[in-house]
Structures are given as C-alpha cells and as structure tokens.
Amino acid sequence: MAHMTSPASAPPTPNNLRRIVAASLIGTTIEWYDNSFDRG
C-alpha cells in the first residue's frame, strides 16, 4: 500500500478487485480455521 496516488478518483480495476476479494477470502478462511480449532 505504498504507491497509492489517488485512490478516490481511480475506480477499482477487475485485477485490483480480484486481489481484494482474494485477500478477503483468505482472511476469512484463516479466521474460520483458527476459531474451529479453538473450540476443540
């Protein structure tokens, strides 16, 4: 997240959107994995 020049004026490109969705899915998967092992 270093070289963000103008995030407000630039619409998310399909490639960028794919990265956002992938990161969200990975984060959710890790959270679910952690929580499922915490319960027992």
N, C-alpha and C positions, 0 to 999 in steps of 0.2 A: 504494500500500500504506500509505496514511496513516491512514485511519479504520477500522482493524480492531479492533472492540471485543472480541469473544470468538470467535476462530477455532476453538477447541477444541470449544465447545458447539454452534456453528452448523454444521449439515450443508451440504455444497455444493449449492446450487440448480442446476437444469438450466442456467440462464443463466450462472451462475458456472462450471460445469463446461465449458460450451461455450467460454468465454473461455480456460480453462486449456488445453483441447485445441487451440484455435486458436493460442494462443501457442506451444505445444509444436511444432505442425506448422510454424509459421513459422520458429522457431529451427532445427529440423531441416533445413528446406529451405535456409536461409541457410548452414548448416554444409556441407551437401552441395554447394551451389553453389560455395562458397569452395574446398572441397577438390578438386572436379572441375577447377577452373581452375588450382590449384596443381600438379597432377600434369602438366599440359602440354596 
